[in-house]
């Protein structure tokens, strides 16, 4: 719902809209979570579920907050995810975090404290201090983006949570993949810009490259042209099965898609739309896995085609991607998280 209303990336309108969205969602969480969590032994909450810790505290249930990106930790090495410029100097990052904390408290502290009062709890003095209290589980790969040394508080950098898919590729997709050279994959996941303009841009870019294309519709409904020998539009496909069979992955820079492409050992071209996608774009480029990210607002047929050609004509990107994939073969983010949960919560309660 939120992405469909604000598809165009950063700006004051999005910042205001996102703040109001969070206020509404947090109030709903405080109202609904007591029923949802009844009978639970442990709560694992992610990212924007800001009410979970308060409700779990009132119910006497331990709560483990989980972040999908190190950018959720205050640090001099990166700004808050509301800022798309990820190359600011340390001093400006520090000021940005101070302002972000004030803004978050202004937006959410009253909502949370009203809920805590109803739950019979003492008020909090800081939203970020409340959320980051205790150990934070970080579900991303340290090989791609390590947590800066100046981050305060306890955390376990477990690694990405990868779902082992039992699906298979569709017959149409298998036929297309086997019918020619490895195609370019383009997909923007949950980014909700409506399809015609972006679809036209992508097809124009692919015509300039002369490469085959697998286009994932995503929430934006990309597609709209009849498939032929050079292009195939799909609803979705398991990344773990599809990505190793494409030449390059063009995507929005979501944490999960970035991790899946890294494990597949293929170069990436990131087109960030909002929030931590700019952070992942910076790290992918810094590791030599792809060219500089192209912000969605600046994307054109020409610069997308140029980026694709640069990647496919420079074997260095592929070699870097394969080297990283080799290092990630033994990574087990889910296993690390389960072992921590077992030893900390399950065995401790036995």
C-alpha positions, 0 to 999 in steps of 0.5 A, a space after each residue: 500500500 505504501 509503495 503504491 502511493 510513493 513509487 518515485 523514491 526519496 523526497 520530502 513527500 515520501 519522508 512525511 508519508 512514511 512517517 505517517 505510515 509508521 505512526 499508523 502501523 505502530 498503533 495497529 501493532 500495539 492494538 493487534 499484537 497482544 492477540 497475535 502473540 498469545 501463547 508464544 515462547 519467543 518473539 522474533 520481530 523484523 525491522 519496522 515492527 516497532 511495537 513488538 518489544 513493548 507487547 512482548 515485555 508486557 506479556 513476559 515473552 522474550 523478544 529478539 529484534 532482527 535487522 536485514 541491513 547493518 544500515 539500521 545501526 547508527 554509525 559514522 560510516 553510513 547515514 540513516 536509510 532515509 538519506 540516499 547519499 551513502 558517501 557522506 563524511 563521518 561528521 555529516 553521518 553523525 549529524 544525520 543520525 542525531 536528526 534521525 533519532 529526534 525525528 523518530 522520537 517525534 513520530 513514534 515515542 508518543 504512540 509507543 508510550 501511549 500503548 505502553 501505558 495501556 499495557 501497564 509499562 513504564 514509558 521509554 525515553 528513546 525509540 532507537 534505544 528501546 529497539 536496540 536494547 539487548 542483542 540484535 540479530 543481523 540477517 545479512 552477509 558480513 562478506 558483503 557489508 560488515 558492521 562498522 566497528 563504531 556500532 554500539 550495542 550487542 549483535 549477532 551478524 548471523 548472515 542472510 536468511 535464505 529460503 531453500 526453495 522446493 520449487 522448479 523453474 517453469 517449462 516456458 522458462 526452462 525452454 527459454 534459458 536453453 534456447 540461447 545465450 544466458 539472458 539478462 534478468 531485470 526485476 524490481 521486486 516490491 517496487 510498485 511503479 506502474 509498468 508501462 513507462 518502465 517496461 518501455 524503458 527496459 525494452 529500449 535498453 535491451 534493444 541497444 544491447 542486443 541481449 536476451 531478457 528475462 523480465 520479472 513483473 514484480 509489484 509494478 506489473 512490468 511486461 506488456 509486450 508479447 514474448 518472443 525468442 529474445 524476451 520472456 516475461 515471468 511472474 516470478 521464479 526462485 532466485 536460487 535456481 534462476 540467477 545462476 543461469 543468467 548473465 547479469 541481474 538488474 534489480 532494485 537492491 533489496 537485501 534479499 535479492 542482493 544476497 541471492 545474486 551474490 550467492 549465484 556468482 553473477 554480476 549485479 546492476 542495482 537500480 535503487 529506488 528507496 531506503 537501504 537499496 542505495 546502501 546495498 548498491 554502494 557495497 555491491 559496487 565497492 566489491 567490484 560485483 557491478 558498476 555504480 548503481 543507477 538511481 531509479 529517478 535517473 534511469 534511461 534506456 541509454 545508461 541502462 544499456 551502457 551498464 549492461 554492456 560494461 558488465 558483460 564486456 568486462 570479465 572482472 565483474 564475473 570473476 569478483 562475483 564468483 570469488 564472493 560466491 565461493 566464500 558464501 558457499 558455507 554461509 549459514 545465516 539461518 543455522 547461525 540464528 537457530 543455534 543462537 536461539 536454541 542456546 539463548 532462549 530454548 535451553 535457557 528455559 528448559 
